[in-house]
Amino acid sequence: SDLQKQEERGELLQPLIFILLVLCSVLLYFKVSLMDPGFVKSEEEVKAGKSEEQSMMIPQVPSDIKMRRCGYCMVKQPMRAKHCQLCQHCVRRYDHHCPWIENCVGEKNHPFFIIYLSVQLVVLLWGGHVAWSGLYFEQSWDWLQHNIFLLMSFLLIVIFTIVVLLLLISHLYLISCNTTTWEFMSHHRISYLRHSELENPFDQGVVLNLWRFFC
């Protein structure tokens, strides 16, 4: 492959960058999967730590929509929170429970999840290029025996690249609208959206939505 040829010539910059990107993606994976996604704490902590977003957005939602008590963990749910039965917690600004990281994606780890997907996409695209550069096609059984592992790796990389790319695009679109996967999929079942005069009461424009999410 290209990286192997560069390493043999003593050109170590690109191989080192590739290895660092892989390590970065692994560290981001553990960061996103192990960190608190925004679990709702006790009622006292909820009142003391009410987020700026909630305080700004509540006036845009009908005043008769009250904070309700979760029927599972018995805490008062802030707006945009949802109980995850797999994590056994209510999660602030709940997006979805991701089986890939075995954790919820919520208020605290959602930005890191987007960064992880971005780094992973770069690694997959570069890895696909590396795998492709090592393939020299010949119509022979011996060639297939010697290249079957590289060929299967390339095909797997292509599949994962498509999955990660679609996931990243969909999340960036939802972020630009200031909505979550759960709100997008269950709009008709969520009281503060169903009874709101606006289709999306949290939308403040693409630029401000992206700024508030990442910054």
C-alpha positions as CSV (number, residue, x, y, z in Angstrom):
1,S,0.0,0.0,0.0
2,D,1.0,3.7,-0.2
3,L,1.7,3.9,3.5
4,Q,3.9,0.8,3.4
5,K,5.9,2.2,0.5
6,Q,6.3,5.6,2.3
7,E,7.5,3.8,5.5
8,E,10.0,1.7,3.5
9,R,11.4,4.9,2.0
10,G,11.7,6.5,5.4
11,E,8.9,9.0,4.8
12,L,7.1,8.6,8.2
13,L,5.0,11.8,8.3
14,Q,1.8,10.4,6.7
15,P,2.0,7.0,8.4
16,L,2.4,8.7,11.8
17,I,-0.5,11.1,11.0
18,F,-2.7,8.1,10.0
19,I,-1.8,6.2,13.3
20,L,-2.5,9.3,15.3
21,L,-5.9,9.7,13.7
22,V,-6.7,6.1,14.4
23,L,-5.7,6.6,18.1
24,C,-7.7,9.8,18.2
25,S,-10.8,8.0,17.0
26,V,-10.4,5.3,19.6
27,L,-9.9,7.8,22.4
28,L,-13.0,9.7,21.2
29,Y,-15.0,6.5,21.1
30,F,-14.2,5.8,24.8
31,K,-14.8,9.4,25.7
32,V,-18.3,9.4,24.2
33,S,-19.2,5.9,25.4
34,L,-18.0,6.4,29.0
35,M,-19.0,10.0,29.8
36,D,-22.2,11.2,31.4
37,P,-24.5,12.0,28.4
38,G,-26.5,14.4,30.6
39,F,-28.3,12.3,33.2
40,V,-31.1,14.2,35.1
41,K,-30.2,14.4,38.8
42,S,-32.4,15.0,41.8
43,E,-35.0,17.7,41.8
44,E,-32.8,20.1,43.8
45,E,-29.9,19.7,41.3
46,V,-32.3,20.2,38.4
47,K,-33.5,23.5,39.8
48,A,-30.0,24.7,40.6
49,G,-28.5,23.7,37.3
50,K,-31.2,24.7,34.9
51,S,-29.6,25.2,31.5
52,E,-29.5,28.5,29.7
53,E,-31.1,26.9,26.7
54,Q,-34.2,25.8,28.7
55,S,-34.6,29.2,30.4
56,M,-34.5,30.9,27.0
57,M,-36.8,28.5,25.2
58,I,-39.5,27.9,27.8
59,P,-41.4,31.2,27.0
60,Q,-41.8,30.1,23.4
61,V,-43.7,27.0,24.5
62,P,-47.3,27.1,25.8
63,S,-47.4,28.0,29.5
64,D,-49.6,25.1,30.4
65,I,-46.9,22.6,29.6
66,K,-45.4,21.7,32.9
67,M,-42.4,19.6,33.9
68,R,-43.6,16.1,34.4
69,R,-42.4,13.4,36.7
70,C,-40.8,10.4,35.1
71,G,-42.7,7.2,35.7
72,Y,-39.5,5.1,35.8
73,C,-36.9,7.0,37.9
74,M,-39.4,9.5,39.5
75,V,-37.4,12.6,38.8
76,K,-38.9,15.8,37.3
77,Q,-38.0,15.8,33.7
78,P,-36.7,19.1,32.2
79,M,-38.0,20.0,28.8
80,R,-36.4,17.9,26.0
81,A,-35.4,15.2,28.4
82,K,-36.4,11.5,28.0
83,H,-36.0,8.4,30.0
84,C,-33.8,5.7,28.5
85,Q,-34.9,2.2,29.6
86,L,-31.5,0.8,28.6
87,C,-29.5,3.3,30.7
88,Q,-32.2,3.5,33.4
89,H,-31.9,7.3,33.5
90,C,-33.6,10.3,32.2
91,V,-31.2,12.2,29.8
92,R,-31.2,15.9,29.1
93,R,-31.7,16.9,25.5
94,Y,-32.0,13.2,24.7
95,D,-31.1,12.4,21.1
96,H,-31.0,8.5,21.0
97,H,-29.4,5.5,22.6
98,C,-26.6,4.4,20.4
99,P,-25.8,0.7,20.4
100,W,-22.5,1.5,18.7
101,I,-21.2,3.2,21.8
102,E,-23.5,1.4,24.3
103,N,-24.5,4.8,25.7
104,C,-27.1,7.5,25.2
105,V,-26.3,10.6,23.1
106,G,-27.5,13.6,25.0
107,E,-26.8,17.1,26.1
108,K,-23.2,16.6,27.3
109,N,-21.7,14.1,24.8
110,H,-23.6,15.0,21.6
111,P,-20.9,17.4,20.4
112,F,-18.2,14.8,21.1
113,F,-20.3,12.3,19.2
114,I,-20.3,14.5,16.1
115,I,-16.5,15.1,16.4
116,Y,-16.0,11.3,16.8
117,L,-18.1,10.6,13.7
118,S,-16.1,13.2,11.7
119,V,-12.7,11.8,12.8
120,Q,-13.9,8.3,12.1
121,L,-15.1,9.3,8.6
122,V,-11.6,10.7,7.8
123,V,-10.0,7.5,9.1
124,L,-12.3,5.3,7.0
125,L,-11.8,7.4,3.8
126,W,-8.0,7.3,4.3
127,G,-8.1,3.6,5.2
128,G,-10.1,2.9,2.1
129,H,-7.6,4.7,-0.1
130,V,-4.8,2.8,1.6
131,A,-6.5,-0.6,1.0
132,W,-7.3,0.3,-2.6
133,S,-3.7,1.3,-3.3
134,G,-2.6,-2.2,-2.3
135,L,-4.9,-3.9,-4.7
136,Y,-3.6,-5.0,-8.1
137,F,-6.3,-6.9,-9.9
138,E,-5.5,-10.1,-11.7
139,Q,-7.9,-12.9,-12.9
140,S,-6.3,-15.8,-11.1
141,W,-7.0,-17.9,-8.1
142,D,-3.5,-17.3,-6.6
143,W,-4.1,-13.5,-6.7
144,L,-7.5,-13.9,-4.9
145,Q,-5.8,-16.1,-2.2
146,H,-3.1,-13.5,-1.6
147,N,-5.5,-10.5,-1.6
148,I,-8.7,-11.8,-0.1
149,F,-8.1,-10.2,3.3
150,L,-7.2,-6.8,1.7
151,L,-10.3,-7.1,-0.6
152,M,-12.6,-7.9,2.3
153,S,-11.2,-5.0,4.3
154,F,-11.8,-2.6,1.5
155,L,-15.4,-3.8,1.1
156,L,-16.0,-3.5,4.9
157,I,-14.5,0.0,4.9
158,V,-16.8,1.1,2.0
159,I,-19.9,-0.2,4.0
160,F,-18.8,1.6,7.2
161,T,-17.9,4.8,5.3
162,I,-21.4,5.0,3.9
163,V,-23.0,4.3,7.3
164,V,-20.9,6.9,9.1
165,L,-21.4,9.5,6.3
166,L,-25.2,9.2,6.3
167,L,-25.2,9.3,10.1
168,L,-23.0,12.4,10.2
169,I,-25.1,14.2,7.6
170,S,-28.4,13.4,9.3
171,H,-27.1,14.6,12.7
172,L,-25.6,17.9,11.2
173,Y,-29.0,18.5,9.6
174,L,-30.9,18.0,12.9
175,I,-28.3,20.2,14.7
176,S,-28.8,23.0,12.2
177,C,-32.5,22.9,12.9
178,N,-31.9,22.6,16.7
179,T,-33.9,19.4,17.0
180,T,-32.9,15.9,18.1
181,T,-33.5,12.5,16.6
182,W,-36.1,11.7,19.2
183,E,-38.0,14.9,18.6
184,F,-37.8,14.5,14.9
185,M,-39.1,10.9,14.9
186,S,-41.7,11.4,17.7
187,H,-42.9,15.0,17.1
188,H,-46.6,14.0,17.3
189,R,-46.1,12.3,20.7
190,I,-44.2,15.0,22.5
191,S,-46.4,17.5,24.4
192,Y,-44.3,20.6,24.2
193,L,-44.0,20.2,20.4
194,R,-47.5,18.9,19.7
195,H,-49.1,21.9,21.5
196,S,-46.7,24.5,20.3
197,E,-47.8,27.1,17.8
198,L,-44.4,26.8,16.0
199,E,-43.4,23.6,14.3
200,N,-40.0,23.8,16.0
201,P,-40.0,26.3,18.9
202,F,-36.3,25.8,19.5
203,D,-35.1,26.8,16.0
204,Q,-33.1,30.1,16.1
205,G,-31.6,29.9,12.6
206,V,-28.9,27.7,11.2
207,V,-25.9,29.9,12.3
208,L,-27.1,30.4,15.9
209,N,-28.2,26.7,16.2
210,L,-24.7,25.5,15.2
211,W,-23.0,28.1,17.4
212,R,-25.1,27.1,20.5
213,F,-24.5,23.4,19.9
214,F,-20.7,23.5,19.3
215,C,-19.7,26.6,21.3
